[in-house]
Amino acid sequence: MKQKNINKYHVSMPFYEIRLSVTGACNQNCIYCGPFVDGKYTRGYGNISLDQIRQLVSELKDIINQQKLHIQITGGEPTLRSDLVEIFTLLNQEFADIGMTTNGSRLNTELTEKLVRNGLSDIHIHFPSLDIDAYEKTTRVEIGNDRVQNIIDSAMLVKKMGKRVEFNTPVTHINIDTLNDLFDFCYKNKINLKLIEELRTDDEYHVDVDAIKKILSDWINDNSIKTDESKIKNRYGIIYQFNDDFFFRIAPVYDKFRENLTGASKDTLLDGRYWVGGVDNLFLYTPSYSLPPLRGTIGELKNHLEKISEKYKEAFN
């Protein structure tokens, strides 16, 4: 599809996802988290209430279902919500495709099974390394002896229950030397893996996408693994496909991201996602990671979402 600039919007891909921040709180302080602004306290997000979730389901179900939008639960760290299972239950009344992004710190098989049985279709776990020292230096918190095992057990349970699992691993100078062990583990257990180039592209420790590609390519060649490398449809990155539903992929920082981060481009980047959260019984919402969220009622949120949906339609019709 040909990309277009519409007014002051740069539309880079079709509309595919609502990112729903259920809390702005997080219990980690990861070194790579700064530029990723999802729904955090630093952007004004708090805990969206169950009543607000009910309003979302009631008022946005037609827009979301007609456009087949994926719901991705984010934060902050969503597992800090004691009522997370109830949130999934409410969303699952109308939506069939509900994922979650988590740092895995509070995952266990009991919670994981409840989430799957109440609507979880896929889980993205930020997993920096199998090496405990690299893990702690990345997250800047001490982890218990059971942390990594709980994440692994939960990931394998999600797979066993027929849902999708992906480890998200930003590549840094801290974990780069531990990646081969992670490759071995994910390949053996058929866990999808996303290697993410940090957005801090001007940092002296920055590991660029070419270095990431070389590490992964060398591992693939050393293990004589056959892949079908191609672009991921409606997503960003390079995919190394092992079979129909199992892959490793690299998510680079594209030029448009760099331009937005540095201020070289004044266009608002629409990359297929729309952020929603809440604070003080108001909704927070924005069509772009580079824009601070607006505050408003469910009616104002709905009107804004409809307008942004039209921008996407104009770009790809």
C-alpha positions in Angstrom: 0.0 0.0 0.0 1.2 3.5 -0.8 1.8 5.7 2.2 0.5 9.3 2.2 0.8 12.3 4.3 -2.6 13.6 5.3 -2.7 17.1 6.7 -0.1 16.9 9.5 -0.4 13.2 9.9 2.1 10.6 8.5 0.3 7.3 8.2 2.9 4.5 8.2 0.6 1.4 8.3 -3.1 0.4 8.6 -5.0 0.8 11.8 -4.6 -2.5 13.8 -4.5 -2.0 17.6 -6.0 -0.2 20.6 -3.4 -0.1 23.4 -5.3 0.0 26.7 -3.3 1.2 29.7 -5.0 -0.2 32.8 -2.5 1.5 35.1 0.4 4.0 34.9 2.3 2.2 37.7 5.3 -0.1 37.1 7.5 -2.0 39.5 10.6 -2.0 37.3 12.9 0.8 36.1 14.2 -0.7 32.9 17.1 1.1 31.2 15.4 1.1 27.8 12.0 2.3 28.9 12.3 6.1 28.6 11.3 6.7 25.0 8.5 4.1 25.1 5.6 6.2 26.6 2.7 3.8 26.5 0.4 4.5 29.4 2.7 5.5 32.3 2.5 7.9 35.2 4.9 10.1 33.5 2.3 10.8 30.8 -0.5 11.3 33.4 -2.0 7.9 33.3 -3.6 6.4 36.4 -5.8 3.3 37.0 -8.7 3.1 34.6 -11.8 2.1 36.6 -13.9 -0.9 35.9 -16.8 1.4 35.2 -14.7 3.1 32.5 -13.9 -0.3 31.0 -17.6 -1.0 30.8 -18.1 2.3 29.0 -15.4 1.4 26.5 -17.0 -2.0 25.8 -20.4 -0.4 25.3 -19.4 2.7 23.3 -16.5 1.5 21.3 -17.4 -2.1 20.4 -18.8 -1.2 17.0 -15.7 0.7 15.9 -13.3 -1.9 17.2 -15.1 -4.9 15.9 -15.9 -3.4 12.5 -12.3 -2.5 11.9 -11.1 -5.8 13.5 -8.8 -4.0 15.9 -6.7 -5.9 18.4 -6.9 -4.9 22.1 -3.5 -4.8 23.8 -3.6 -4.4 27.5 -0.6 -2.4 28.7 0.6 -0.1 31.5 2.7 0.6 33.3 2.6 -3.0 34.4 -0.9 -4.4 34.1 -0.4 -7.3 36.5 -0.2 -4.7 39.3 -4.0 -4.5 39.0 -5.6 -6.9 41.5 -8.8 -6.9 39.3 -7.0 -7.8 36.1 -9.0 -11.0 35.5 -12.2 -9.0 35.9 -10.9 -6.4 33.3 -10.4 -9.3 30.9 -13.8 -10.7 31.6 -15.5 -7.4 30.8 -13.5 -6.9 27.6 -14.1 -10.5 26.5 -17.9 -9.9 26.5 -17.5 -8.1 23.1 -13.9 -8.5 21.9 -12.3 -11.8 20.7 -8.7 -10.6 20.3 -7.2 -9.4 23.6 -3.5 -9.4 24.2 -1.3 -8.2 27.1 2.2 -6.7 27.3 3.8 -7.4 30.7 7.2 -7.4 32.3 6.3 -10.8 33.8 7.3 -9.9 37.3 4.0 -11.1 38.8 3.1 -13.9 36.4 2.4 -17.4 37.7 0.6 -20.3 36.2 -2.6 -19.7 38.3 -3.0 -16.1 37.2 -2.0 -17.0 33.6 -4.6 -19.7 33.4 -7.4 -17.4 34.7 -6.4 -14.7 32.1 -6.5 -17.2 29.2 -9.9 -18.6 30.3 -11.2 -15.0 30.5 -10.1 -13.9 27.0 -6.3 -13.6 26.7 -5.4 -14.4 23.1 -1.7 -13.5 23.2 0.9 -12.4 25.7 4.1 -10.3 25.0 6.6 -10.6 27.9 9.5 -8.2 28.2 12.3 -10.6 28.8 15.8 -9.1 28.8 17.9 -12.3 29.4 18.1 -15.7 30.9 21.1 -14.5 32.7 20.1 -13.2 36.2 22.8 -10.6 36.4 22.0 -9.1 32.9 18.3 -9.3 33.9 18.8 -7.3 37.1 21.1 -4.7 35.5 18.5 -4.2 32.7 15.4 -3.9 35.0 17.3 -2.2 37.8 15.6 -4.3 40.4 16.6 -7.4 42.3 14.5 -10.4 41.2 13.6 -13.5 43.2 15.0 -16.9 42.4 11.6 -17.9 41.0 11.1 -14.9 38.6 12.5 -16.4 35.4 11.0 -19.8 36.1 7.6 -18.3 36.7 7.8 -16.5 33.4 8.9 -19.6 31.5 6.2 -21.8 33.2 3.5 -19.1 32.3 4.7 -18.8 28.7 4.6 -22.6 28.2 1.1 -22.8 29.7 -0.2 -20.1 27.3 1.2 -22.1 24.4 -0.3 -25.3 25.8 -3.7 -23.6 26.0 -3.4 -22.8 22.3 -2.7 -19.0 22.6 0.2 -16.9 21.3 3.4 -16.1 23.2 6.2 -13.6 22.3 9.2 -12.5 24.3 10.1 -8.9 23.7 13.8 -8.2 24.1 15.3 -4.8 23.6 19.0 -5.4 22.7 21.4 -3.4 24.8 25.1 -3.4 25.7 24.0 -5.3 28.9 22.3 -8.3 27.4 24.0 -8.5 24.0 26.4 -11.2 25.1 23.6 -13.4 26.5 21.4 -13.4 23.4 22.6 -16.8 22.0 21.4 -18.6 25.1 18.0 -16.9 24.7 17.9 -17.9 21.0 18.6 -21.5 21.9 15.9 -21.5 24.6 13.2 -19.8 22.4 14.0 -22.0 19.4 13.9 -25.2 21.4 10.5 -24.2 23.0 9.1 -22.5 20.0 8.5 -19.2 21.7 8.3 -16.3 19.3 11.0 -13.7 19.9 11.1 -10.0 19.0 14.5 -8.3 19.2 14.0 -4.5 19.6 16.5 -1.8 18.6 16.5 0.8 21.3 15.1 4.2 20.5 18.0 5.8 22.2 19.9 5.9 18.9 22.3 8.7 20.0 23.5 6.8 23.1 27.2 5.7 23.0 26.1 2.2 24.0 23.4 1.9 21.3 23.3 -1.4 19.5 22.1 -0.7 16.0 19.9 -2.9 13.8 22.8 -4.1 11.7 24.6 -5.5 14.7 21.4 -7.2 15.9 20.9 -8.7 12.4 24.5 -10.0 12.4 24.1 -11.7 15.8 20.9 -13.4 14.8 22.1 -14.3 11.3 25.3 -15.8 12.7 23.3 -17.9 15.2 21.0 -19.1 12.4 23.9 -20.1 10.2 25.8 -21.8 13.0 22.8 -23.9 13.7 22.0 -24.6 10.0 18.5 -23.4 10.4 16.4 -22.6 7.3 14.3 -19.5 7.4 12.1 -17.5 5.0 13.0 -13.8 5.6 10.4 -11.3 4.6 8.6 -8.2 5.7 5.9 -8.6 8.4 2.6 -7.7 7.0 1.0 -4.6 8.7 3.8 -4.6 11.3 7.3 -3.2 11.4 10.4 -5.3 11.3 12.1 -8.2 9.6 10.9 -11.7 10.2 12.8 -14.9 10.3 10.0 -17.5 9.8 10.7 -21.0 11.1 7.2 -22.4 10.4 3.7 -21.0 10.0 3.3 -19.6 13.5 6.8 -19.6 14.9 9.4 -16.9 14.2 12.1 -14.5 15.4 11.8 -10.9 14.3 13.8 -7.7 14.5 12.1 -4.4 15.2 14.3 -1.5 14.0 14.0 2.2 14.7 12.8 3.5 11.3 13.8 6.9 10.0 10.3 8.4 10.7 10.7 7.4 14.4 14.1 9.1 14.5 12.7 12.2 12.9 9.9 12.4 15.4 12.2 11.8 18.4 14.7 14.5 17.3 12.1 17.0 16.1 13.3 16.8 12.5 9.7 16.0 11.5 6.7 17.9 12.8 4.2 15.4 11.4 2.3 13.3 13.8 3.2 9.6 13.1 0.2 7.3 13.0 1.7 3.8 13.1 -1.4 1.7 13.4 -2.0 2.1 17.2 -4.2 4.2 19.4 -3.6 4.6 23.1 -6.4 4.7 25.7 -6.2 5.0 29.5 -7.8 6.8 32.4 -7.2 9.1 35.4 -9.6 10.6 37.9 -12.6 9.1 36.0 -11.6 10.8 32.8 -10.3 9.0 29.7 -6.8 9.7 28.4 -6.3 9.0 24.6 -3.8 9.8 21.9 -3.3 8.5 18.3 0.5 8.6 18.5 3.3 7.7 21.0 4.8 11.1 20.3 1.8 13.1 21.5 0.7 13.7 25.1 -2.7 12.3 25.7 -5.9 14.3 25.7 -8.4 14.1 28.6 -12.1 13.7 28.0 -15.4 11.9 28.4 -16.2 8.6 26.7 -18.1 10.7 24.1 -15.1 12.8 23.4 -12.9 9.8 23.1 -15.3 8.1 20.7 -15.5 11.2 18.5 -11.7 11.4 18.4 -11.2 7.7 17.6 -13.7 8.0 14.8 -11.8 10.9 13.3 -8.5 9.1 13.5 -10.1 6.0 11.9 -11.0 8.2 9.0 -7.4 9.3 8.6 -6.3 5.7 8.3 -9.1 5.0 5.7 -8.1 8.0 3.7 -4.4 6.9 3.7 -5.0 3.4 2.4 -8.1 3.8 0.1 
